[in-house]
Amino acid sequence: MKTIYMDNNATTQVDPAVFEEMKPFFTELYGNPSSMHRFGGQVGVKLKEARARVATLLNCEPDEIIFTSCGSESDNTAIRSALSAQPDKRHIITTRVEHPAILSLCKFLEKKDGYDVTYLGTDEQGRLDMDEFKAAIRPDTAIISVMWANNETGNIYPVEAMAAIARERGVIFHTDAVQAVGKIPIDLKTTPIDMLSLSGHKLHAPKGVGALFVRKRLPFRPFLIGGHQERSRRAGTENTTGIIALGKACELAAAHMAEENTAVKALRDRLEAGLLTRVPDSILNGDKDNRLPNTTNISFGYVEGEAILLMMDQLGICASSGSACTSGSLEPSHVLRAMGVPFTFAHGSIRFSLSRFNTDEEVDSVLDTLPSIIDNLRKLSPFSAEKQAPACTKAFTE
């Protein structure tokens, strides 16, 4: 059974060219790049090349890139650095729709360290209110962290405009750009964003490598302390194979950017339009006109997303649920809750996230099979026939 993989916002296939680039550094060129001898030094040269490749994709300086293990480490490093460098400032601004790497840290800082956090809301399309954002900034605001693009809906947020406002107010601005890097153009020379997080496995590099952009002259405090690696900004022997792979992936992302925004977008649009047309009681979640080219999040009313995923999985189709439901829990996605998506639709949300490795034939296969899956599940649901939510919906809305 052929696998149809449409869960690229969760992780991506390692590009074959990326794999070929990193292979020699496992068994042939395995030296430590910090060593004084030439055997290690040649690996150091490749790390320098990888740093330049990442910087080129973001249009920043190579020495503004710090290699990390993942997007979550980059996010944590950015926020903790800003707080450590400004001990007199005790306020953080973020949004209700951030990735858990940001939200969980902010909740921890509130509970354990007494920081005050403002969580910006959204409208029904997941859009932020710039007036609410401006009003939230205070003299004691240490950092503002707003994601560039949402991992569930694909919504793109006005981080460049927000960063400009933050700069005017003297506040550090960080963006979690894990989903945006490689999919849409980013130019850090023309925006006052101070810090940016990215992750390799979201753009066809392997898992276990990420990066943090830190603008020159920004006060910075390292999260990991030990050796002199990364100019003493992130201790630990470098993940050489991962870093080299990330550099190659960034080079390829730049080369395929136009394809992401044309061919991949066309596949996404055809899949989306087909499902919304063929499946009654289905709605699109998010900002249709301002989102990533590869992402669509559709709610199918009166069915459970997990049941849809299980039946698709039996046919080799991989996607993800916008619901965080687990056995014994009725809690839907925090992103969809923030947007006010009706309870019986939030539970039936499915995110499809495509890549340049997807095909028209795969889209056809999903369009041919998913409507019947939804129809069969609804026949088993007492709520579908009555077009009403279960009793818990009333409690949820209250």
Beta strands, then each sheet from edge to edge (+ up, - down):
strand 1: 4-5
strand 2: 65-68
strand 3: 91-95
strand 4: 116-120
strand 5: 141-145
strand 6: 172-176
strand 7: 195-199
strand 8: 210-214
strand 9: 282-284
strand 10: 295-300
strand 11: 317-318
strand 12: 320-321
strand 13: 349-353
sheet 1: 1+ 11+
sheet 2: 2+ 8- 7+ 6+ 5+ 3+ 4+
sheet 3: 9+ 10- 13+ 12-
end
